[in-house]
Amino acid sequence: MNEAGREQPNYRWVWLTFVRNALIREMTFRGNFLITVMTRALWFCSQILLFKIIFHNVQHITPGWNEYQYFAFMATGMLINAVIEALFMPNMANFSELIRTGNLDFALLKPIDTQFLISFEKMDLAMLNQILLSVGLLIYAISNLPTGTEVRVTVGSVALYMLFVAVGVTILYSLMISLASTAIWFGRNQGLYDFWFYITVFARYPRSIYQTATPAGDVIRFVFTFILPILVVVTVPSRVLLDTLGNQSWLAGIGLAAAGVGLVVSRMIFTWSLRSYRSASS
């Protein structure tokens, strides 16, 4: 029992209810669901075709990343992005609308953690297709690594890979919920959403690609490794699976620390923003 004498909600049951509701919504509009799935599949194929053309002309896109190593990296990035878009993106986009319409009042009155409700109530199940395609690409990449770069896939390496995929999702979620919380002060924060997309675009490429002779590359590597650790989101899990982390194992530590600090800081920002919220009746 909590202080009000009510039982604590079963968060697992609540989350499964959200999944069921999302499935009902998707099946209500089957045509839209199928179009979304096909559109995502076409986008996925276009990305593969693009880099197939690139690797037809070059052997390495950057030192340490041959064709199939890079496809493993790409699959990891797509997997993390698919989880973010399936679980969190619909909710973050809806947060400012709840504030604008005053419907956040109803969320605050429910006997459940508000951040949990705001983060998981809606889901985009069409993105499950992207998750399956990403896993398929990852298996294809690992199976076709050239001689001398074969990877021993073990239960331990897969578990470690999944851990750092979860770390990457956590880092991006923390950044997303922090930016979404600003809607309470700004009313509408489309510009900050754009900022999220602008900075996460750096994670689409390996960290080593920014190792150039120009100061700009060093600035990007420093800022997006130690301040906003976007560059560790995809690079670390893919290198862990490929067993190429080597003397850069400190990146894994940065990823773990960033995930923990990100969760704490984003929780503080979310709680602080709710204190500034004025209900629709005020």
C-alpha positions in Angstrom: 0.0 0.0 0.0 1.1 3.6 -0.6 0.5 6.5 1.7 -3.0 7.1 0.3 -3.9 3.5 1.2 -4.0 2.3 -2.4 -2.2 -0.6 -3.9 0.8 0.2 -6.2 -0.1 -0.4 -9.8 1.2 -3.5 -11.6 3.4 -1.8 -14.1 3.9 -5.0 -16.2 0.2 -5.4 -16.5 -0.3 -1.7 -17.4 2.4 -1.9 -20.1 0.8 -5.0 -21.6 -2.5 -3.2 -21.6 -0.8 -0.4 -23.6 0.5 -3.0 -26.1 -3.0 -4.4 -26.4 -4.5 -1.0 -27.0 -1.9 -0.2 -29.6 -2.6 -3.5 -31.4 -6.3 -2.6 -31.4 -5.6 0.8 -32.9 -3.4 -0.6 -35.6 -5.9 -3.3 -36.6 -8.7 -0.7 -36.7 -6.8 1.0 -39.5 -5.2 -2.0 -41.3 -4.6 -0.1 -44.5 -2.5 2.5 -42.8 -0.6 -0.1 -40.9 0.3 -2.0 -44.1 1.3 1.1 -45.9 3.6 2.1 -43.1 5.2 -1.3 -43.0 5.7 -1.3 -46.8 7.1 2.3 -46.7 9.6 1.4 -44.0 10.6 -1.8 -45.9 11.3 0.3 -49.0 13.3 2.8 -47.0 15.3 -0.1 -45.5 16.0 -1.6 -49.0 17.0 1.8 -50.4 19.6 2.2 -47.6 21.1 -1.2 -48.3 21.2 -0.5 -52.0 22.9 2.8 -51.5 25.7 1.4 -49.4 26.0 -1.6 -51.7 26.8 0.9 -54.5 29.2 2.7 -52.2 31.1 -0.5 -51.3 31.2 -1.5 -54.9 33.6 1.4 -55.4 35.5 1.4 -52.1 36.7 -1.4 -49.7 36.4 0.6 -46.5 34.1 3.5 -45.7 36.5 4.4 -42.8 39.5 2.5 -41.3 38.2 -0.5 -39.4 34.8 -0.7 -41.2 34.6 -2.9 -44.3 31.3 -3.6 -46.1 29.8 -6.2 -43.7 31.2 -4.6 -40.6 29.5 -1.4 -41.6 26.3 -3.3 -42.4 26.4 -4.7 -38.8 26.8 -1.1 -37.6 23.9 0.0 -39.8 21.7 -2.8 -38.5 22.5 -1.8 -34.9 21.6 1.8 -35.6 18.4 0.8 -37.3 17.5 -1.5 -34.4 18.0 1.2 -31.7 16.1 3.7 -33.8 13.2 1.3 -34.4 12.9 0.7 -30.6 12.9 4.4 -30.0 10.3 5.1 -32.7 8.1 2.2 -31.7 8.0 2.9 -27.9 8.8 6.5 -27.3 8.4 8.8 -30.3 4.6 8.7 -30.4 4.4 9.6 -26.7 7.0 12.4 -26.9 5.2 13.9 -29.9 1.9 13.7 -27.9 3.3 15.3 -24.7 3.0 18.9 -25.9 -0.5 18.2 -27.2 -1.5 17.0 -23.7 -0.2 20.2 -22.3 -1.9 22.4 -24.9 -5.3 20.8 -24.5 -5.1 20.4 -20.7 -5.4 16.7 -20.9 -2.2 16.4 -18.9 -4.5 17.0 -15.9 -6.0 13.5 -16.3 -2.5 11.9 -16.5 -1.5 13.6 -13.3 -4.6 12.4 -11.5 -4.1 8.7 -12.3 -2.6 6.5 -9.6 0.5 5.7 -11.6 3.9 7.3 -12.2 3.3 10.1 -14.6 6.6 9.7 -16.5 5.8 6.0 -17.0 2.4 6.9 -18.4 3.7 9.7 -20.6 6.5 7.5 -22.0 4.6 4.3 -22.8 0.9 5.0 -23.3 1.1 5.0 -27.1 3.1 2.6 -29.4 3.9 2.4 -33.1 3.7 -1.3 -33.7 4.5 -0.9 -37.4 8.1 -0.3 -36.3 8.3 -3.9 -35.3 8.8 -4.6 -39.0 11.9 -2.4 -38.8 13.2 -4.3 -35.8 12.9 -7.7 -37.7 14.6 -6.2 -40.8 17.4 -4.9 -38.6 18.0 -8.2 -37.0 17.9 -9.9 -40.4 20.5 -7.5 -41.7 22.7 -8.0 -38.6 22.6 -11.8 -39.2 23.4 -11.3 -42.9 26.4 -9.0 -42.1 27.8 -11.3 -39.4 27.5 -14.4 -41.7 29.3 -12.7 -44.6 32.3 -11.2 -42.8 35.4 -11.8 -44.9 38.1 -14.2 -43.9 40.2 -12.9 -41.0 37.3 -10.9 -39.5 35.0 -13.7 -38.5 33.1 -13.1 -35.3 32.5 -15.8 -32.7 28.9 -15.3 -31.7 28.3 -16.7 -28.2 25.6 -16.3 -25.6 27.9 -13.9 -23.7 28.6 -11.7 -26.8 24.9 -11.5 -27.7 24.0 -10.7 -24.1 26.6 -8.0 -24.0 25.4 -6.6 -27.4 21.8 -6.5 -26.1 23.0 -4.7 -23.0 24.7 -2.0 -25.0 21.7 -1.7 -27.3 19.6 -1.1 -24.2 22.3 1.5 -23.1 21.9 3.3 -26.5 18.1 3.3 -26.2 18.4 4.7 -22.7 20.7 7.5 -23.8 18.4 8.6 -26.6 15.3 8.2 -24.4 16.8 10.4 -21.7 17.6 13.1 -24.2 14.1 12.8 -25.8 12.1 13.1 -22.5 14.3 16.0 -21.4 13.5 17.9 -24.6 9.9 16.9 -24.5 9.6 18.3 -20.9 10.4 21.8 -22.1 6.9 21.9 -23.7 5.6 22.8 -20.3 7.5 26.1 -20.4 7.4 26.8 -24.2 4.0 25.4 -25.0 5.2 24.1 -28.3 8.8 22.8 -28.8 9.0 21.8 -32.4 12.3 23.5 -32.7 13.8 21.3 -29.9 12.4 18.2 -31.6 14.2 19.3 -34.8 17.3 19.8 -32.6 17.0 16.1 -31.5 17.0 14.9 -35.1 19.9 17.2 -36.0 22.2 15.9 -33.3 21.2 12.2 -33.5 22.1 12.2 -37.2 25.7 12.1 -36.1 25.1 8.6 -34.6 24.3 7.2 -38.0 28.0 6.9 -38.8 30.9 5.3 -36.8 32.8 7.5 -34.4 36.0 6.9 -36.3 34.6 8.6 -39.4 35.0 12.0 -37.6 38.7 11.4 -37.0 39.9 13.9 -39.6 42.9 16.3 -39.9 40.5 19.2 -39.4 39.7 20.8 -36.0 35.9 20.4 -36.8 36.2 16.6 -36.7 37.9 16.7 -33.3 35.3 19.1 -31.9 32.5 16.8 -33.1 34.2 13.7 -31.6 34.7 15.5 -28.2 31.3 17.1 -27.9 29.3 14.0 -29.0 31.4 11.6 -27.0 31.8 13.4 -23.6 29.1 16.1 -23.5 26.2 14.6 -25.5 27.4 11.0 -26.0 25.6 10.4 -29.2 28.6 8.7 -30.9 28.7 5.9 -28.4 25.0 4.9 -28.9 25.6 2.7 -32.0 29.4 2.5 -32.2 29.8 0.7 -28.8 27.3 -2.2 -29.3 28.3 -2.8 -32.9 32.0 -2.9 -31.9 31.2 -5.2 -28.9 29.5 -7.7 -31.2 32.3 -7.5 -33.8 34.9 -7.8 -31.1 36.7 -4.7 -32.3 36.4 -2.5 -29.3 40.1 -3.2 -28.4 41.9 -0.3 -26.7 38.7 1.8 -26.9 37.0 -0.2 -24.2 36.7 3.1 -22.2 33.9 4.0 -24.7 31.8 1.2 -23.1 32.3 2.8 -19.7 31.2 6.2 -21.1 28.1 4.6 -22.5 27.1 3.0 -19.2 27.8 6.2 -17.3 25.9 8.3 -19.8 22.9 6.0 -19.6 22.8 6.1 -15.8 23.4 9.9 -15.5 20.9 10.5 -18.4 18.1 8.6 -16.6 18.7 10.6 -13.4 19.0 14.0 -15.0 16.0 13.4 -17.3 13.9 12.4 -14.3 14.9 15.5 -12.5 14.1 17.7 -15.5 10.7 15.9 -16.0 9.8 16.3 -12.3 10.9 19.9 -12.2 8.9 20.7 -15.3 5.7 19.2 -13.8 6.1 21.6 -10.8 5.8 24.5 -13.3 2.7 23.1 -15.0 -0.5 25.0 -14.6 -3.6 22.9 -15.1 -6.3 23.8 -17.6 -8.6 25.0 -14.8 -6.0 27.4 -13.3 
